[in-house]
Amino acid sequence: MSGDDGSEYANKRKAVVVRVLSLSDLVKIAAIGAARMAVLPIYRYAGKGKTVFFIQTVFKDYYKLYGLPLIYYYTASGENRQGKYVLVRVDEEGEKMEISDRSRPGWVTIPIIDLAELPPFMPEEVLS
């Protein structure tokens, strides 16, 4: 993507985006995959005074939208690149979620992948 002007994507449809209300909501979606042993990383882009966290899935067998990226995202104010993982734990005391630089035993560990730029299929509206 770096050094690519994105022209090959110019005629492609943008991803379908769904904004969630909190980072916790986004992490819950990613944790569902982790519980099924399918790690779904959380991507992070910081720029223009915002930090966007998102996960990508695709429409499967949904008419002509097969393979179209489906993005769940959360936008936070401020640019933040702290932490490499989201840790999740649900026990008798409730749900706990934190961003950390390392994993911990007994916690679901979801990697955070930092991006230098938004992917070309991602609409700029996620930064507003």
C-alpha positions as CSV (number, residue, x, y, z in Angstrom):
1,M,0.0,0.0,0.0
2,S,2.8,2.4,0.8
3,G,4.0,3.9,-2.5
4,D,0.8,2.8,-4.2
5,D,-1.6,5.6,-5.2
6,G,-4.6,3.3,-4.8
7,S,-5.6,3.7,-8.4
8,E,-6.3,0.0,-8.8
9,Y,-9.0,0.4,-6.1
10,A,-10.6,3.5,-7.6
11,N,-13.4,1.6,-9.2
12,K,-13.9,-0.8,-6.3
13,R,-16.6,-0.4,-3.8
14,K,-15.5,0.9,-0.4
15,A,-15.9,-1.2,2.7
16,V,-19.2,-1.3,4.6
17,V,-18.5,0.3,7.9
18,V,-20.3,-0.1,11.2
19,R,-19.5,2.2,14.1
20,V,-19.7,0.7,17.6
21,L,-20.3,2.8,20.7
22,S,-17.1,1.8,22.6
23,L,-13.8,0.1,22.3
24,S,-15.2,-2.6,24.6
25,D,-17.9,-3.4,22.1
26,L,-15.3,-3.8,19.3
27,V,-13.1,-6.0,21.6
28,K,-16.1,-8.3,22.3
29,I,-16.5,-8.9,18.5
30,A,-12.8,-9.7,18.2
31,A,-13.0,-11.9,21.3
32,I,-15.7,-14.1,19.8
33,G,-13.2,-15.1,17.1
34,A,-10.4,-15.7,19.6
35,A,-12.7,-18.0,21.7
36,R,-13.1,-20.0,18.5
37,M,-9.3,-20.1,18.0
38,A,-9.5,-17.7,15.1
39,V,-7.5,-14.6,16.1
40,L,-9.0,-11.5,14.7
41,P,-6.5,-8.7,15.2
42,I,-7.5,-5.2,16.0
43,Y,-6.1,-2.7,13.6
44,R,-5.2,0.8,14.8
45,Y,-4.6,4.0,12.9
46,A,-3.7,7.2,14.6
47,G,-3.9,10.5,12.6
48,K,-5.7,13.8,12.2
49,G,-6.1,14.0,16.0
50,K,-8.0,10.7,16.2
51,T,-7.3,7.0,16.8
52,V,-9.4,4.5,14.9
53,F,-9.5,0.9,16.1
54,F,-11.1,-1.5,13.7
55,I,-11.6,-5.2,12.8
56,Q,-12.2,-6.5,9.3
57,T,-14.5,-9.3,8.3
58,V,-16.2,-10.0,4.9
59,F,-19.7,-10.6,3.8
60,K,-20.1,-14.3,3.0
61,D,-22.8,-15.6,0.8
62,Y,-24.7,-12.3,0.9
63,Y,-25.9,-11.9,-2.7
64,K,-23.4,-9.8,-4.7
65,L,-21.7,-8.5,-1.7
66,Y,-19.6,-11.7,-1.2
67,G,-16.1,-10.7,-0.2
68,L,-16.9,-7.0,0.4
69,P,-15.0,-5.9,3.5
70,L,-17.2,-5.3,6.6
71,I,-15.5,-3.1,9.1
72,Y,-16.5,-2.6,12.7
73,Y,-14.7,0.4,14.1
74,Y,-14.4,2.7,17.1
75,T,-12.9,6.2,16.9
76,A,-11.3,7.8,19.9
77,S,-10.2,11.4,20.3
78,G,-6.5,12.0,20.4
79,E,-3.7,10.0,18.8
80,N,-2.7,7.0,20.9
81,R,-0.4,4.2,20.0
82,Q,0.2,2.8,23.5
83,G,0.0,-1.0,24.0
84,K,0.4,-4.0,21.7
85,Y,-2.4,-6.2,22.8
86,V,-5.9,-6.0,24.2
87,L,-6.5,-8.3,27.1
88,V,-9.9,-9.7,27.9
89,R,-11.1,-11.6,30.9
90,V,-14.6,-12.5,32.0
91,D,-15.0,-14.1,35.4
92,E,-17.3,-14.1,38.4
93,E,-16.3,-10.5,39.1
94,G,-17.4,-9.3,35.6
95,E,-15.8,-8.3,32.4
96,K,-12.3,-6.8,32.3
97,M,-10.5,-5.3,29.4
98,E,-7.2,-3.5,29.2
99,I,-4.6,-2.5,26.7
100,S,-1.1,-3.9,27.5
101,D,2.4,-4.4,26.1
102,R,2.3,-8.1,26.9
103,S,0.0,-11.0,27.4
104,R,-1.1,-12.6,30.7
105,P,-2.0,-16.1,31.6
106,G,-5.8,-16.6,31.9
107,W,-6.6,-13.6,29.6
108,V,-7.7,-13.7,26.0
109,T,-5.0,-11.8,24.1
110,I,-5.9,-10.0,20.9
111,P,-3.0,-8.4,19.0
112,I,-3.1,-4.7,17.9
113,I,-1.7,-4.0,14.5
114,D,-0.6,-0.4,14.0
115,L,-1.1,0.9,10.5
116,A,0.9,3.7,8.8
117,E,-2.1,4.7,6.7
118,L,-5.7,3.8,6.3
119,P,-6.3,1.0,3.8
120,P,-7.6,2.2,0.4
121,F,-11.0,0.5,1.0
122,M,-11.5,2.3,4.3
123,P,-13.6,5.5,4.0
124,E,-12.2,8.7,5.4
125,E,-15.4,9.2,7.4
126,V,-14.0,7.0,10.2
127,L,-11.8,9.9,11.2
128,S,-14.7,12.3,11.8
